[in-house]
Amino acid sequence: MKKIGIGIVLFAVYANCSAQLLNDNPLKTQLDSAVDRSAKLYLSKTGRVGISIGVIYNQHHYRYNYGQTAPESDKLTQSSSIYEIGSITKTFTGLLVAQAIGEGKMKLDADIRKYLPGNFPALHYPSGEPVRVGYLLSHTAMFPNSFAGGDISAPMTEAYFLDHLQQIKLDSLKTLKYAYSNVGYQLLGYALEHIYQSDYETLIKRHITGPLRMTNTFVNRTPVKSAQVLNGYTASGEKAQPVPTSFPAAGGLHSCIDDMLKYADYQLAEKDAAVKLTHRIIYGNVEQDAVGFQWAIGRTRNWDYYIRIDGGTNGFRSFCSLYPNEQAAIILLTNEKDDQAGADLYRLTTAILGTLKSFK
């Protein structure tokens, strides 16, 4: 009887907290209800702060915001609230590479040194095989994850990065073994800057965010945008260090749900040859851990074909999942990071997808 009593109390506490949770969900449709259940469950865990959710289905955009912009702020997150998006940035970098390939400025199988200033004699394998662009895109170059002592969020100077690049020691290809690397995408960004003679943020604005009118997606915050930029938080509730802006091509972008819905629409449509190229499998196969231009490509346990990416920085977690067969997308942006956040966001995505599929 005591266990039953405790369970009733806990349920009552959870229900009360859920009822008081700030949100803008109109609760008029089946999708609204599914999002409401999943978002409240996600934020019920201690330390979680806020989440913004974007859904594309049947050419309609749906936006939901839950929780707070900061602990105890009593301010609801907005669809224009700006989050760090972590490794989702790499899909933007991959798209820039795809556009460069389409313009004849890069080749997928080319030696990366062709696009770098100076000599980098260490950028080859013991067999003499060069480090190719495609290896970097698919994380099969056998590069280290970071040059900053394991801290991928540490800022770096150009001199520091190039010095470590000169000293890099690469193993044999080992049949293109997958090894996730932020360094590889930092190097791709550096190569793109050299090819176009423009900094990364300018390239992103010129080729992606400008044409798509993604006005709240950027590397460096401006005074005008600062009020919309959220702080990230650790699992212990401490304010996290912002993502560094040096070598941003691996994880330095900020964005919001409004902008990410535009980006997901653009990706789903595949009208641009460069977008279609980024969804091309470079490593693996669709039934088993395939990788495109950063995008993970495969099938869920229910055989739903997906193209997805997730990201994380010191105080943020993010998901962007595309389902081409359903012409659907689900984007999740949060301003707190803990060890369970990734798995819980995956469950949230799965729950929303299940509801969308039930509409057929």
C-alpha positions as CSV (number, residue, x, y, z in Angstrom):
1,M,0.0,0.0,0.0
2,K,2.9,2.4,0.8
3,K,4.3,1.8,-2.7
4,I,1.0,2.6,-4.3
5,G,0.6,5.7,-2.2
6,I,4.1,7.0,-3.2
7,G,3.3,6.3,-6.8
8,I,0.1,8.3,-6.6
9,V,2.0,11.2,-5.0
10,L,4.7,11.2,-7.6
11,F,2.2,11.1,-10.4
12,A,0.3,14.0,-8.8
13,V,3.6,16.0,-8.6
14,Y,4.4,15.2,-12.2
15,A,0.9,16.1,-13.4
16,N,1.0,19.4,-11.4
17,C,4.4,20.3,-12.8
18,S,3.3,19.5,-16.4
19,A,0.2,21.6,-16.0
20,Q,2.3,24.6,-14.9
21,L,5.0,24.2,-17.6
22,L,5.2,27.2,-19.9
23,N,4.2,26.4,-23.5
24,D,2.4,27.8,-26.5
25,N,0.8,24.5,-27.7
26,P,-2.8,25.2,-28.8
27,L,-3.8,21.6,-28.0
28,K,-6.3,21.4,-30.9
29,T,-5.0,18.4,-32.9
30,Q,-3.7,14.9,-32.5
31,L,-0.2,16.2,-33.3
32,D,-0.5,18.9,-30.7
33,S,-1.4,16.3,-28.1
34,A,1.5,14.0,-29.1
35,V,4.0,16.9,-28.9
36,D,2.6,18.0,-25.6
37,R,3.0,14.6,-24.0
38,S,6.5,14.1,-25.3
39,A,7.8,17.6,-24.6
40,K,6.5,17.5,-21.0
41,L,8.0,14.1,-20.4
42,Y,11.4,15.4,-21.8
43,L,11.3,18.5,-19.5
44,S,10.2,16.6,-16.5
45,K,13.8,15.5,-15.8
46,T,15.7,17.6,-13.3
47,G,17.8,20.3,-14.8
48,R,16.1,20.6,-18.2
49,V,15.4,24.2,-19.2
50,G,13.6,24.7,-22.5
51,I,12.9,23.2,-25.9
52,S,11.7,24.5,-29.2
53,I,10.2,22.0,-31.7
54,G,9.6,22.3,-35.4
55,V,7.6,19.8,-37.5
56,I,7.0,19.7,-41.2
57,Y,4.2,17.5,-42.6
58,N,2.0,17.8,-45.7
59,Q,3.9,21.0,-46.6
60,H,2.8,22.7,-43.3
61,H,5.1,24.0,-40.6
62,Y,4.2,23.5,-36.9
63,R,6.1,25.2,-34.1
64,Y,6.0,24.5,-30.4
65,N,7.9,26.0,-27.5
66,Y,8.1,24.6,-24.0
67,G,10.0,25.6,-20.8
68,Q,12.1,28.6,-20.1
69,T,14.8,30.7,-21.8
70,A,16.8,30.3,-18.5
71,P,16.2,28.6,-15.2
72,E,13.6,30.5,-13.1
73,S,13.3,33.2,-15.8
74,D,9.5,32.5,-16.3
75,K,10.1,33.5,-20.0
76,L,8.8,31.0,-22.6
77,T,11.2,30.0,-25.3
78,Q,10.1,31.3,-28.8
79,S,10.4,30.0,-32.3
80,S,12.8,32.9,-32.9
81,S,14.9,31.9,-29.8
82,I,18.5,31.3,-31.0
83,Y,20.3,28.1,-29.9
84,E,23.8,26.7,-30.6
85,I,23.2,23.9,-33.0
86,G,26.5,22.0,-32.7
87,S,27.3,19.5,-35.3
88,I,24.2,20.3,-37.4
89,T,26.7,23.0,-38.6
90,K,28.6,20.2,-40.4
91,T,25.7,19.7,-42.8
92,F,26.0,23.4,-43.8
93,T,29.7,22.8,-44.3
94,G,29.0,19.7,-46.4
95,L,26.5,21.7,-48.5
96,L,29.2,24.4,-49.1
97,V,31.5,21.6,-50.3
98,A,28.8,20.1,-52.5
99,Q,28.2,23.6,-54.1
100,A,32.0,23.9,-54.6
101,I,32.0,20.5,-56.3
102,G,29.2,21.7,-58.6
103,E,31.1,24.8,-59.5
104,G,34.2,22.7,-60.3
105,K,36.2,24.2,-57.4
106,M,36.5,20.9,-55.5
107,K,36.4,17.2,-56.2
108,L,35.1,14.5,-53.9
109,D,38.2,12.2,-54.5
110,A,40.8,15.0,-54.5
111,D,43.7,15.4,-52.2
112,I,42.7,18.0,-49.6
113,R,46.1,19.5,-49.8
114,K,45.1,20.8,-53.3
115,Y,42.9,23.3,-51.5
116,L,45.2,24.4,-48.7
117,P,47.8,27.1,-48.6
118,G,51.4,25.8,-48.0
119,N,52.7,22.3,-47.7
120,F,51.3,19.6,-45.4
121,P,53.6,16.6,-45.9
122,A,51.9,14.7,-43.0
123,L,48.5,14.6,-44.7
124,H,48.9,11.2,-46.2
125,Y,48.8,7.6,-45.0
126,P,51.7,5.1,-44.8
127,S,50.6,3.6,-48.1
128,G,51.1,7.0,-49.8
129,E,47.3,7.5,-50.1
130,P,46.3,11.1,-49.7
131,V,43.6,12.4,-47.4
132,R,40.7,12.9,-49.8
133,V,37.8,15.3,-49.5
134,G,35.3,12.4,-49.3
135,Y,37.2,10.9,-46.4
136,L,36.8,14.1,-44.3
137,L,33.1,14.4,-45.2
138,S,32.3,10.9,-44.1
139,H,34.6,10.8,-41.0
140,T,36.8,8.0,-42.5
141,A,40.0,10.0,-42.7
142,M,41.2,8.6,-39.3
143,F,41.7,12.1,-38.0
144,P,41.6,12.9,-34.2
145,N,38.4,14.3,-32.9
146,S,40.1,17.4,-31.6
147,F,43.4,19.2,-31.5
148,A,42.5,20.9,-28.2
149,G,43.4,18.1,-25.8
150,G,40.0,16.5,-26.2
151,D,38.1,19.7,-25.5
152,I,36.3,20.4,-28.8
153,S,34.8,23.6,-27.4
154,A,38.2,25.2,-26.8
155,P,39.0,28.2,-29.1
156,M,42.0,27.8,-31.4
157,T,44.3,30.2,-33.3
158,E,45.1,29.6,-36.9
159,A,48.8,29.1,-36.0
160,Y,47.8,26.5,-33.4
161,F,45.6,24.6,-35.8
162,L,48.1,24.6,-38.7
163,D,50.9,23.5,-36.4
164,H,49.0,20.5,-35.2
165,L,48.0,19.7,-38.8
166,Q,51.6,19.6,-39.7
167,Q,52.4,17.2,-37.0
168,I,49.4,14.9,-37.5
169,K,50.2,11.1,-37.8
170,L,47.8,9.0,-39.7
171,D,47.2,5.3,-39.5
172,S,46.6,3.2,-42.5
173,L,43.1,3.5,-44.1
174,K,41.9,0.2,-42.5
175,T,39.2,-0.2,-45.2
176,L,37.8,3.3,-44.5
177,K,37.1,2.8,-40.9
178,Y,34.7,5.3,-39.4
179,A,36.2,7.7,-36.7
180,Y,34.2,10.8,-35.9
181,S,36.3,13.9,-36.2
182,N,35.6,17.6,-35.6
183,V,39.1,18.3,-36.9
184,G,38.2,17.0,-40.4
185,Y,35.3,19.4,-40.7
186,Q,37.4,22.3,-39.3
187,L,39.9,21.5,-42.1
188,L,37.1,21.4,-44.7
189,G,36.0,24.9,-43.6
190,Y,39.5,26.1,-43.7
191,A,39.9,24.8,-47.3
192,L,36.6,26.5,-48.3
193,E,37.8,29.8,-47.0
194,H,41.0,29.4,-49.0
195,I,39.2,28.5,-52.2
196,Y,36.7,31.3,-52.0
197,Q,38.9,33.8,-50.2
198,S,36.1,34.6,-47.8
199,D,35.6,33.7,-44.1
200,Y,33.2,30.8,-43.2
201,E,30.4,33.1,-42.0
202,T,30.4,35.1,-45.2
203,L,30.2,31.9,-47.2
204,I,27.3,30.5,-45.2
205,K,25.4,33.8,-45.6
206,R,26.2,34.1,-49.4
207,H,25.4,30.5,-50.3
208,I,22.8,29.2,-47.8
209,T,21.3,31.5,-45.2
210,G,21.0,34.5,-47.5
211,P,19.1,32.8,-50.3
212,L,16.9,30.9,-47.8
213,R,16.3,34.0,-45.7
214,M,17.5,32.4,-42.6
215,T,18.1,35.7,-40.8
216,N,18.8,34.2,-37.4
217,T,21.5,31.7,-38.4
218,F,25.0,32.9,-37.9
219,V,28.4,32.3,-36.2
220,N,29.1,35.6,-34.5
221,R,26.3,37.2,-32.6
222,T,25.7,40.9,-33.1
223,P,24.3,43.4,-30.6
224,V,21.0,43.3,-32.4
225,K,20.7,39.5,-32.2
226,S,22.1,39.1,-28.6
227,A,18.8,39.4,-26.9
228,Q,17.5,36.4,-28.9
229,V,20.5,34.2,-28.2
230,L,19.9,31.8,-25.3
231,N,22.5,30.7,-22.8
232,G,23.2,27.0,-22.5
233,Y,23.2,25.1,-19.2
234,T,25.0,22.1,-17.9
235,A,23.3,19.2,-16.1
236,S,24.1,20.8,-12.8
237,G,22.4,24.0,-13.8
238,E,25.5,26.1,-14.4
239,K,25.7,28.4,-17.3
240,A,27.8,26.8,-20.0
241,Q,30.7,28.4,-21.9
242,P,29.5,29.6,-25.4
243,V,30.8,27.7,-28.4
244,P,34.0,29.3,-29.7
245,T,33.8,31.2,-33.1
246,S,37.3,30.1,-34.2
247,F,37.2,27.3,-36.9
248,P,33.4,27.2,-36.8
249,A,32.8,24.7,-39.6
250,A,32.5,21.8,-37.2
251,G,30.0,23.2,-34.8
252,G,29.9,27.0,-34.6
253,L,26.5,28.0,-35.9
254,H,23.5,29.3,-34.0
255,S,20.0,29.0,-35.3
256,C,16.3,29.0,-34.4
257,I,13.3,26.9,-35.2
258,D,11.9,29.3,-37.7
259,D,15.2,29.2,-39.7
260,M,15.7,25.4,-39.2
261,L,12.2,24.8,-40.7
262,K,13.3,26.6,-43.8
263,Y,16.5,24.6,-43.9
264,A,14.7,21.3,-43.5
265,D,12.2,22.2,-46.2
266,Y,15.1,23.0,-48.6
267,Q,16.7,19.6,-47.7
268,L,13.5,17.7,-48.2
269,A,12.8,19.2,-51.6
270,E,16.1,18.2,-53.0
271,K,15.6,20.6,-55.9
272,D,19.1,21.8,-55.7
273,A,21.7,19.4,-57.1
274,A,24.1,20.3,-54.3
275,V,21.5,19.2,-51.6
276,K,20.9,15.9,-53.4
277,L,24.7,15.3,-53.5
278,T,25.0,15.8,-49.7
279,H,22.5,13.0,-49.3
280,R,24.6,10.7,-51.3
281,I,26.1,7.8,-49.3
282,I,29.9,7.9,-49.1
283,Y,30.4,5.3,-46.4
284,G,28.4,2.3,-45.4
285,N,24.9,1.3,-46.7
286,V,21.4,2.4,-45.9
287,E,20.8,-0.8,-43.9
288,Q,23.8,-0.3,-41.7
289,D,25.3,3.0,-40.5
290,A,25.5,4.9,-43.8
291,V,27.1,8.4,-43.9
292,G,26.7,11.1,-46.5
293,F,28.0,14.6,-46.3
294,Q,27.8,14.4,-42.5
295,W,24.2,13.2,-42.6
296,A,23.5,9.8,-41.1
297,I,21.4,7.8,-43.5
298,G,19.4,4.7,-42.7
299,R,16.2,3.1,-41.5
300,T,14.5,3.0,-38.2
301,R,13.4,-0.3,-36.5
302,N,10.1,0.3,-38.3
303,W,11.9,0.6,-41.6
304,D,11.3,4.4,-41.9
305,Y,14.0,5.8,-44.2
306,Y,15.7,8.8,-42.5
307,I,18.4,11.4,-43.2
308,R,19.3,12.9,-39.8
309,I,21.9,14.7,-37.8
310,D,22.2,15.7,-34.1
311,G,24.4,18.2,-32.4
312,G,25.7,19.1,-29.0
313,T,27.9,21.8,-27.4
314,N,28.7,22.6,-23.8
315,G,25.1,23.6,-23.0
316,F,22.9,22.7,-25.9
317,R,21.5,19.6,-27.7
318,S,19.8,19.5,-31.0
319,F,18.2,17.1,-33.5
320,C,17.2,17.5,-37.2
321,S,15.6,14.4,-38.7
322,L,14.3,14.2,-42.3
323,Y,11.9,11.5,-43.5
324,P,11.8,11.8,-47.4
325,N,9.2,9.1,-47.9
326,E,6.8,10.9,-45.6
327,Q,8.0,14.4,-46.7
328,A,8.3,15.1,-43.0
329,A,10.9,16.6,-40.8
330,I,11.3,17.0,-37.0
331,I,13.7,19.6,-35.5
332,L,14.4,19.8,-31.7
333,L,16.5,22.5,-30.1
334,T,17.3,22.6,-26.4
335,N,19.4,24.8,-24.1
336,E,20.6,22.2,-21.6
337,K,22.9,19.3,-22.0
338,D,23.1,16.1,-19.9
339,D,24.1,12.5,-20.5
340,Q,20.5,11.4,-21.2
341,A,19.5,14.3,-23.4
342,G,20.4,12.7,-26.7
343,A,18.6,9.4,-26.1
344,D,15.5,11.3,-24.8
345,L,15.4,13.6,-27.8
346,Y,15.6,10.5,-30.0
347,R,12.6,9.1,-28.2
348,L,10.7,12.4,-28.6
349,T,11.4,12.4,-32.3
350,T,10.2,8.8,-32.6
351,A,7.0,9.6,-30.8
352,I,6.2,12.5,-33.1
353,L,7.1,10.5,-36.2
354,G,4.7,7.7,-35.0
355,T,1.9,10.2,-34.8
356,L,2.6,11.6,-38.2
357,K,2.5,8.1,-39.7
358,S,-0.8,7.4,-38.1
359,F,-2.4,10.2,-40.2
360,K,-2.0,8.1,-43.4
